[in-house]
Amino acid sequence: MSSASPRPRAIAPAASEALLTVEDAAARLGTSTRFVRRLVAERRIRYTKLGRHVRIAESDLEAFIAAGVVEPLPPPAPLPRGRPPRRLRTVDIQ
């Protein structure tokens, strides 16, 4: 028997939570089923295997969407009004 500790088990979605098919998840994302299958294959989204069937919990789909949210940048500072400062010319002396 090895001295390694057992692997921690993944927490399964709650029994009352709806599991979506790949087609349902694609419809909610507004993408193709191929995109969702690629997310699963690349393990970029959490999923549940039921035999050979792949299901995605609603909360996992929401978490994937939330992880991709990009906050807007604050508005740029206003430019100073008036005439721009005068530039001095530099002269190369050889």
Rosetta blueprint (number, residue, H / E / L):
1 M L
2 S L
3 S L
4 A L
5 S L
6 P L
7 R L
8 P L
9 R L
10 A L
11 I L
12 A L
13 P L
14 A L
15 A L
16 S L
17 E L
18 A L
19 L E
20 L E
21 T L
22 V H
23 E H
24 D H
25 A H
26 A H
27 A H
28 R H
29 L H
30 G L
31 T L
32 S L
33 T H
34 R H
35 F H
36 V H
37 R H
38 R H
39 L H
40 V H
41 A H
42 E L
43 R L
44 R L
45 I L
46 R L
47 Y L
48 T E
49 K E
50 L E
51 G L
52 R L
53 H E
54 V E
55 R E
56 I E
57 A E
58 E H
59 S H
60 D H
61 L H
62 E H
63 A H
64 F H
65 I H
66 A H
67 A H
68 G L
69 V L
70 V L
71 E L
72 P L
73 L L
74 P L
75 P L
76 P L
77 A L
78 P L
79 L L
80 P L
81 R L
82 G L
83 R L
84 P L
85 P L
86 R L
87 R L
88 L L
89 R L
90 T L
91 V L
92 D L
93 I L
94 Q L
